[in-house]
Amino acid sequence: MKVAVVGVGAIGSRHTAYLRGAGHRVVTVDPERPADFSHVDGLTTVSDVDAWIVSTPTDAHLSVVDEILVRAPAARVLLEKPACEPRDLPRLERYALNHRDARIVVNDVYDHSVAVRQFARLVRDVGASDPVSKITVEFTKNRDLDADRGRFVDSSYGEVGYEWFHMLAIVRSLVPRDQYRRYLARRPQVVTDEMRTRTRTGDIPEIELYASTKGEVAFPETASFAFTEASTREQINSGAIPYGSDLRYRFVNVETHSGTALTLVFEPHFGAGHDYKNEHAIHVRGAEVPHSLTISGNQLHHALSIQLRELVGGGRGTSRLRLAEHRHMSMLTDAVFADRLCGPRPPTNLLDLRGVSHV
């Protein structure tokens, strides 16, 4: 397969190295970094490119897509998330509608995660006789050093732009499709600018999502037990991941009506081995037979391989843009921005959005 990678920063260079290592032909495009070409129009031919990966900064995504589609109207394009800035979502949708021979897909790593899928099957099995009452997801990392180096700065979605797309993919795997659609369409009862959201309704399990790029841990007691190294557990339990640390505190916890807790923890062997990023664990507690299991594999490479195969083999007009997810993320960003404009926050540090119209 011949793949053109546009943008060879942190993520684009990883894609390039993996694809070349897997035996694919890769050409790179980047106006700012060493690459095979500085611009898309520098390629002498695009007819033999099987798939494109766009991993430029978010605000340049659609300009690149436009350049690609002008030269290759039937292109297969994998867009890094977020697909585009909130104001450009209608434009992205028009690309898919007006270029029926093309296919555009947003890179959805956790939708293809073996660990997430195995966890979801377990939750469904348990939930058949013991319904789910609450889902909690936290993705926390201290990204201040990255920001100081000019990386991972999302000026359009803010805090939501980093992890929320992944977290929504996990929620999507755990609840029925109709419940998930209703969840995306509703404004949470609670939104804070860390970012934390909480949704409670009678027809959907309580869902609480939290992400922090400042390393501020919200739920240390929920998953710190799963980490191998005592020093890592101490960092998490302190409530603050230090500046410059590579520790990522990522988990999903599902509680059932009977009190059983099912927890998927990503990278629990941080600090204990060189391959810790490819080891994840599921723990079941409070059940008659508590147990744990480990799932191994590189989620990024696995998802990339699957999506490239689907892109090349997919039919015309079968783009997958995840517009509902992007609109939900944009709504959360708007809610926090509006709160800041309105002056001091309430003493609870919570923005109550009940009664506000749905997106």
Residue pairs with C-beta under 8 A, 6 or more apart in sequence:
1 24
1 25
1 50
1 51
1 308
1 312
2 24
2 25
2 26
2 27
2 48
2 49
2 50
2 51
3 19
3 24
3 25
3 26
3 27
3 49
3 50
3 51
3 52
3 53
3 308
4 26
4 27
4 28
4 29
4 40
4 43
4 46
4 49
4 51
4 52
4 53
5 12
5 15
5 16
5 19
5 26
5 27
5 28
5 29
5 52
5 53
5 55
6 12
6 28
6 29
6 30
6 40
6 52
6 53
6 54
6 55
6 56
6 64
6 68
7 29
7 30
7 54
7 55
7 56
7 57
7 60
7 64
7 80
8 16
8 28
8 29
8 30
8 33
8 34
8 35
8 55
9 30
9 33
9 55
9 56
9 57
9 151
10 151
10 152
11 55
11 80
12 28
12 30
12 53
12 55
12 56
14 300
15 53
15 55
15 304
16 26
16 28
18 300
18 301
18 304
19 26
19 304
20 26
22 301
22 305
27 36
27 37
27 43
27 49
28 35
28 36
28 37
29 35
29 36
29 37
29 38
29 39
29 40
29 42
29 43
30 38
31 38
31 39
37 43
39 67
40 46
40 64
40 67
40 68
40 71
41 67
41 71
43 49
43 71
46 68
46 71
46 72
46 75
47 72
49 72
49 75
50 76
50 308
50 312
51 76
51 77
51 78
51 308
51 311
51 312
52 68
52 72
52 75
52 76
52 77
52 78
53 77
53 78
53 80
53 107
54 61
54 64
54 65
54 68
54 77
54 78
54 79
54 80
55 80
56 64
58 80
58 82
58 84
58 85
58 154
58 156
58 157
58 161
59 84
59 85
59 155
59 156
61 79
61 80
61 83
61 84
61 88
62 84
62 88
62 91
62 92
62 95
65 77
65 79
65 92
65 95
65 104
66 95
68 75
68 77
69 75
69 95
69 99
69 102
72 102
73 99
73 101
73 102
74 101
74 102
74 316
75 102
75 103
76 102
76 103
76 105
76 311
76 312
76 314
77 102
77 103
77 104
77 105
77 311
78 105
78 106
78 107
78 304
78 307
78 308
78 311
79 104
79 105
79 106
79 107
80 106
80 107
81 106
81 107
81 108
81 165
81 166
81 322
82 154
82 156
82 157
82 161
82 165
82 326
82 329
83 89
83 92
83 106
83 321
83 322
83 326
84 91
84 92
84 326
85 156
85 157
86 156
86 157
86 326
86 329
86 330
86 333
86 334
89 323
89 326
89 327
89 330
92 104
92 321
92 323
93 321
93 323
95 102
95 104
96 102
96 104
96 317
96 319
96 321
100 316
100 317
101 316
101 317
102 316
102 319
103 311
103 314
103 315
103 316
103 317
103 318
103 319
104 319
104 320
104 321
105 307
105 310
105 311
105 314
105 319
105 320
105 321
106 165
106 320
106 321
106 322
107 303
107 304
107 307
108 165
108 169
108 303
108 307
108 320
108 322
109 166
109 169
109 299
109 300
109 303
110 116
110 166
110 167
110 169
110 170
110 173
110 299
110 303
111 169
111 172
111 173
111 303
112 299
112 302
112 303
112 306
112 307
113 169
113 299
113 302
113 303
114 295
114 297
114 299
114 302
115 264
115 266
115 280
115 282
115 295
115 297
115 299
116 169
116 170
116 173
116 252
116 264
117 173
118 282
118 295
119 173
119 252
119 262
119 264
119 282
120 173
120 174
122 262
122 282
122 284
123 132
123 174
123 254
123 262
126 256
126 260
126 262
126 284
126 287
127 256
130 256
130 257
130 258
130 260
131 205
131 256
131 257
132 174
132 175
132 205
132 254
132 255
132 256
132 257
133 205
133 206
133 255
133 256
133 257
134 205
134 206
134 207
134 208
134 254
134 255
135 171
135 174
135 175
135 205
135 206
135 207
135 208
135 252
135 253
135 254
135 255
136 207
136 208
136 209
136 210
136 219
136 222
136 252
136 253
136 254
136 255
137 167
137 170
137 171
137 208
137 209
137 210
137 251
137 252
137 253
138 209
138 210
138 211
138 217
138 218
138 219
138 222
138 223
138 249
138 250
138 251
139 162
139 163
139 166
139 167
139 210
139 211
139 248
139 249
139 250
140 210
140 211
140 212
140 215
140 216
140 217
140 218
140 241
140 248
140 249
140 250
141 212
141 213
141 215
141 241
141 247
141 248
141 249
142 213
142 214
142 215
142 240
142 241
142 242
142 243
142 244
142 245
142 247
143 152
143 162
143 213
143 214
143 215
144 213
144 214
144 215
144 243
144 244
145 243
145 244
146 152
147 153
147 213
152 162
152 213
154 160
154 161
154 162
156 333
157 164
157 329
157 330
157 333
158 193
158 195
158 333
158 336
158 337
159 193
159 194
159 195
159 211
159 212
159 213
159 336
160 195
160 211
160 329
160 332
160 333
161 329
162 211
162 213
163 211
164 195
164 209
164 211
164 329
164 332
165 322
165 325
165 326
165 329
167 209
167 211
168 184
168 325
168 328
168 329
170 252
171 180
171 183
171 207
171 209
172 180
174 252
174 254
175 183
175 204
175 205
175 207
179 203
179 204
181 324
182 201
182 203
182 204
183 199
183 204
183 207
184 324
184 325
184 327
184 328
185 324
185 358
185 359
186 199
186 201
186 358
187 331
187 335
187 353
187 356
187 358
187 359
188 197
188 198
188 199
188 332
188 353
189 198
189 199
189 200
189 352
189 353
189 354
190 196
190 197
190 198
190 350
190 351
190 352
190 353
191 197
191 332
191 335
191 336
191 339
191 350
191 351
191 353
192 336
192 349
192 350
192 351
193 336
193 339
193 340
194 210
194 211
194 212
194 214
194 216
194 218
195 209
195 210
195 211
195 212
195 332
195 336
196 208
196 209
196 210
196 211
196 218
197 207
197 208
197 209
197 210
197 332
198 206
198 207
198 208
199 206
199 207
199 208
200 206
210 218
210 219
212 218
215 240
215 241
215 242
215 243
215 245
216 239
216 240
217 236
217 238
217 239
217 240
217 241
217 249
219 251
219 253
220 236
220 237
220 238
220 239
221 237
222 251
222 253
222 263
223 236
223 249
223 251
223 253
223 263
223 265
224 233
224 236
224 237
224 249
225 233
225 283
226 251
226 263
226 265
226 268
226 281
226 283
227 233
227 236
227 265
227 268
227 269
227 270
228 268
228 269
228 270
228 271
228 272
229 269
229 270
229 271
229 272
231 271
232 247
232 270
232 271
235 241
235 242
235 245
235 247
236 247
236 249
241 247
241 249
246 270
247 270
247 271
248 266
248 267
248 270
250 265
250 266
250 267
251 263
251 264
251 265
251 266
252 263
252 264
253 261
253 262
253 263
253 264
254 261
254 262
254 263
255 261
256 262
258 286
259 286
260 284
260 285
260 286
260 287
261 283
261 284
261 285
261 286
262 282
262 283
262 284
263 282
263 283
263 284
263 285
264 280
264 281
264 282
265 280
265 281
265 282
265 283
266 280
267 276
267 277
267 279
267 280
268 276
268 279
268 280
268 281
269 276
269 279
270 276
273 279
277 298
278 296
278 297
278 298
278 299
279 294
279 295
279 296
280 294
280 295
280 296
281 292
281 293
281 294
281 295
282 292
282 293
282 294
282 295
283 290
283 291
283 292
284 290
284 291
284 292
327 359
328 359
330 359
331 359
335 351
335 353
336 351
339 345
339 351
345 351
346 352
